[in-house]
């Protein structure tokens, strides 16, 4: 994997995009005091190099009617490759699962659940445990 070296201007632009991914080039230019053409060029370059993979929304689940939001750390026990694929697919297609990450360390997966009530959260967790 190739490491991309970012200079201070690149870092400032990335920080501005992290704060507001929908900001206009002119606004980023004004905020960072970097000329518009330079901001535009650098953002295109950062995308091409894969430094910026995507600009995604971060939703307020509470305002969407799902005030119960929690992170779940899961450790798999005796999963073969096929069962793990079924587990991943199951999580992907559950409406209450917002985020899934396969990780290393004490846990194998971290995922987030958004639910309307504690009972709904409990039902989602019980369903996962019953199936896997």
N, C-alpha and C positions, 0 to 999 in steps of 0.2 A: 504494500500500500504506500502510495506516494504521499509525503507530507508537504502541505502547501504552507509557505511562509507568508504570514500576513504582516504588512507594515502597519504603522499607527493609523493611517487614514482608513485602511481596510477594516481595522478593528473598530474604529469610530462608526463607520457606516454599518457594520454588522450589528453593533450595539443599538444604533438608531432603528434598524429594522426589527430587532428583537423587541424594542419598546412599542413599535407600531409598524407592523408589516405592510400596512396599506398606505403608509405615508407617501406623498408625492415626491418625486425627485427634487423638485424646487424646494420643498419643505425640508428634506434631508440636507440639501445643499445649504440652506439658510441656517439650519440648526448646527451643522458641523463646520460651516465656513469653508467648505470644499466646493469648487466650481461645479455647476450642474453637469457639464459634459464629463467631467472626471467622475462624479458620483455614478452617472449612468454607465460609463465604461467599466468602472470597478464592479458594480453590481452584476453586469453581464458576465464579466470575467469570473467573478466568484461563483456564479451559477454554472458556467461552463466547466470550471475546475471541480465542481461538486462540493464546494465549501457551503454554499447555500443549496440545500436539497429541496426545500419547499417552504412556503410561507402558509401557515395553517391557523385557523381560528382556535382560540381557547375559549370555550363556552362556559358560561355561568350556569351550572346545572340547577342551581336553586331557582333562578328566574325561568328555567324551562320546566319547572314543576317536579324536579327531582332533588329535594333538599338533603337527602341522605346520600353522602358521597364518601367512599372509603377505599383505601388501598388494601389489597390482599396479597400477602406473601405466601406462596405455595411451594411446598417441597413434595416432589413426586416419589412415590414408593413403588418399586418394581414395575416401572413402565417400560414396555418394549417400544421400539420405534413406531410401530403401527398404532399402538394405543396412544402414544404421545401426539401423533398426527390427528387422531380423532379428537383428542382433548383440545388441541389448538383450534381445529375447525369448529368444535362445539362452542368455544369461547367467542370466536369471531362472529358467530351468527346469533348470539344472545343480545337482545336489545338493551339490557341493563349494563353490559360490559362496555366500558368506554375506551379503555386502553389496555394493551397486552404487551408485555416484554418478557422475552426469555433471557434469564440472567445467570450468572455464575456465583458461586459462594454458598451460603447456607440454604438458599432457596433456588428453585429452578425457574419459577415464573413470578412476576409481579403483575397484577392487573387491578383495574379500578372498576368499581361498581357504583352506579348511580341509581337510586331507588326513591320511590315516593314516600315510603314509610320504613321503619325498622323491620316490620313484619315482611315487607317485600324483599328487603335485603336478606333477611334470614331465609326466605324461600329460595332466593337465587343461590345462596351458599349451600343450602340443603340439597337442592337439585344437582349442583355440581358434585357434591360428595356422594350422592346416591348413584350417579352415572359413572363416577370414576373412583 
